[in-house]
Amino acid sequence: MRKRAAGAWAACLLCAAGLLSACEVDRRTGEAALSGAAVGAAGGGVIGLIHGDFLGSAATGAAAGAASGFVYDQLRR
């Protein structure tokens, strides 16, 4: 079951990466989203180590962090 969930997460991440690679963002917005994704992945990874689902938690944290970084940058402007 875990292997199937990990495969589904990997497929979702690959699809999201493909969709986002087609978007054009300026440098500052991209850096904010990237740093948010890194912080989110780290936090999600720590939570995943505690609860046992490292990959899923890290992916969820990265997605939430990237979205938060993007929104924060847009509100800051």
Number of C-alpha atoms within 10 A of each C-alpha: 6 10 8 9 13 16 13 13 17 15 12 13 16 12 12 12 11 11 10 11 10 8 8 8 12 8 9 11 16 16 16 21 24 18 18 23 25 18 19 25 26 18 17 25 23 17 16 19 13 10 10 12 17 18 19 21 23 24 23 20 25 26 21 19 25 24 18 18 23 23 14 15 16 11 8 7 5
